[in-house]
Amino acid sequence: MANPQSVGRFTLASFGNGRIARANNVLFNTVGSNVVSLPILSGGLSNSGGVIIRRITVNNPSGDVSGAYVTISTDAAGSNLVVANVALTQLNGTNKFTDLTIAAPYLAAVPVVGSITSALYVNVTTGSGNTNTANIDVYGDVVSF
């Protein structure tokens, strides 16, 4: 008999929504583009693949990172924005999280496609002023691999 709590061989193609990228212990103390990259599907997004970004959550800060402002883009230069410049004001201590707002055109009807990029890039526009870290999780739907 099958275990009802097991997903076994299923992949993101079998589910409606799942975590498509992650970065742990991201430092927000230094201003710059491409502070950290978020490989989509752990680098497994092909040129013909695509994902719909549904939510980006910054969570589990090691301390106060509320002074930081970030953007998230589809290019390392920080220009094609998935998340516009936003303050991490809610991340003022441990056990906090915040969901970032997805920017147009990705909010409405445009998937991120592998022929453009296979990763998202975190850009710090204002540093946090300390060496505290947080995790970033990207959730979405796989259009195709």
C-alpha positions as semicolon CSV with decimal commas, in nm:
position;residue;x (nm);y (nm);z (nm)
1;M;0,000;0,000;0,000
2;A;0,127;0,348;-0,089
3;N;0,218;0,597;0,177
4;P;-0,027;0,893;0,146
5;Q;0,235;1,128;0,292
6;S;0,496;1,051;0,027
7;V;0,539;1,238;-0,299
8;G;0,788;0,979;-0,421
9;R;0,885;1,033;-0,784
10;F;0,675;1,345;-0,832
11;T;0,849;1,666;-0,937
12;L;0,730;2,026;-0,962
13;A;0,560;1,927;-1,288
14;S;0,316;1,728;-1,071
15;F;0,219;2,012;-0,838
16;G;0,057;2,352;-0,881
17;N;0,305;2,557;-0,682
18;G;0,639;2,491;-0,518
19;R;0,970;2,641;-0,415
20;I;1,164;2,711;-0,732
21;A;1,470;2,890;-0,586
22;R;1,640;2,947;-0,252
23;A;1,937;3,125;-0,097
24;N;2,039;3,080;0,267
25;N;2,223;3,326;0,491
26;V;2,214;3,622;0,252
27;L;2,414;3,923;0,374
28;F;2,245;4,261;0,322
29;N;2,528;4,476;0,457
30;T;2,699;4,575;0,129
31;V;2,540;4,771;-0,156
32;G;2,574;4,603;-0,495
33;S;2,418;4,418;-0,784
34;N;2,414;4,039;-0,784
35;V;2,491;4,009;-0,412
36;V;2,360;3,655;-0,441
37;S;2,200;3,455;-0,721
38;L;1,893;3,236;-0,688
39;P;1,931;2,951;-0,941
40;I;1,585;2,857;-1,070
41;L;1,513;2,487;-1,013
42;S;1,867;2,456;-0,874
43;G;2,002;2,551;-1,215
44;G;1,778;2,303;-1,396
45;L;1,571;2,551;-1,598
46;S;1,643;2,483;-1,966
47;N;1,647;2,738;-2,250
48;S;1,296;2,632;-2,345
49;G;1,168;2,621;-1,985
50;G;0,973;2,879;-1,791
51;V;0,834;2,953;-1,445
52;I;0,562;3,180;-1,311
53;I;0,678;3,359;-0,998
54;R;0,401;3,366;-0,739
55;R;0,575;3,473;-0,415
56;I;0,917;3,572;-0,283
57;T;0,965;3,545;0,092
58;V;1,257;3,679;0,295
59;N;1,265;3,489;0,623
60;N;1,455;3,362;0,924
61;P;1,680;3,665;0,986
62;S;1,969;3,610;1,224
63;G;1,899;3,958;1,365
64;D;1,786;4,302;1,250
65;V;1,817;4,359;0,874
66;S;1,535;4,614;0,860
67;G;1,765;4,891;0,732
68;A;1,828;4,708;0,404
69;Y;1,660;4,785;0,072
70;V;1,667;4,526;-0,205
71;T;1,557;4,456;-0,560
72;I;1,544;4,122;-0,738
73;S;1,616;4,106;-1,110
74;T;1,649;3,861;-1,397
75;D;1,994;3,994;-1,490
76;A;2,315;4,031;-1,291
77;A;2,329;4,405;-1,368
78;G;2,008;4,456;-1,169
79;S;1,796;4,616;-1,441
80;N;1,509;4,380;-1,536
81;L;1,323;4,388;-1,202
82;V;1,101;4,113;-1,066
83;V;1,082;4,297;-0,730
84;A;1,116;4,677;-0,726
85;N;1,318;4,853;-0,455
86;V;1,172;4,754;-0,118
87;A;1,272;4,801;0,246
88;L;1,295;4,493;0,466
89;T;1,140;4,689;0,755
90;Q;0,956;4,389;0,905
91;L;1,279;4,192;0,950
92;N;1,384;4,356;1,274
93;G;1,463;4,040;1,470
94;T;1,467;3,662;1,464
95;N;1,159;3,457;1,366
96;K;1,029;3,725;1,127
97;F;0,941;3,710;0,756
98;T;0,810;3,932;0,479
99;D;0,663;3,860;0,136
100;L;0,794;4,086;-0,138
101;T;0,564;4,233;-0,404
102;I;0,617;4,097;-0,754
103;A;0,653;4,380;-1,008
104;A;0,494;4,410;-1,351
105;P;0,514;4,245;-1,598
106;Y;0,587;3,934;-1,388
107;L;0,292;4,002;-1,157
108;A;0,038;3,968;-1,436
109;A;0,115;3,738;-1,724
110;V;0,486;3,709;-1,802
111;P;0,681;3,400;-1,696
112;V;1,055;3,401;-1,639
113;V;1,195;3,199;-1,928
114;G;1,516;3,002;-1,945
115;S;1,621;3,161;-2,274
116;I;1,653;3,492;-2,083
117;T;1,791;3,367;-1,749
118;S;1,823;3,055;-1,535
119;A;1,856;3,253;-1,210
120;L;1,725;3,556;-1,024
121;Y;1,967;3,807;-0,874
122;V;1,942;3,986;-0,539
123;N;2,063;4,346;-0,547
124;V;2,114;4,550;-0,228
125;T;2,041;4,920;-0,286
126;T;2,086;5,024;0,080
127;G;2,291;4,817;0,322
128;S;2,161;4,694;0,656
129;G;2,457;4,832;0,849
130;N;2,534;4,497;1,014
131;T;2,633;4,141;0,929
132;N;2,298;3,977;1,004
133;T;2,161;3,743;0,739
134;A;1,827;3,608;0,615
135;N;1,700;3,342;0,374
136;I;1,519;3,411;0,047
137;D;1,268;3,163;-0,096
138;V;1,101;3,197;-0,438
139;Y;0,776;3,010;-0,502
140;G;0,599;2,957;-0,830
141;D;0,459;2,734;-1,098
142;V;0,663;2,549;-1,358
143;V;0,539;2,623;-1,709
144;S;0,787;2,383;-1,866
145;F;1,130;2,243;-1,787
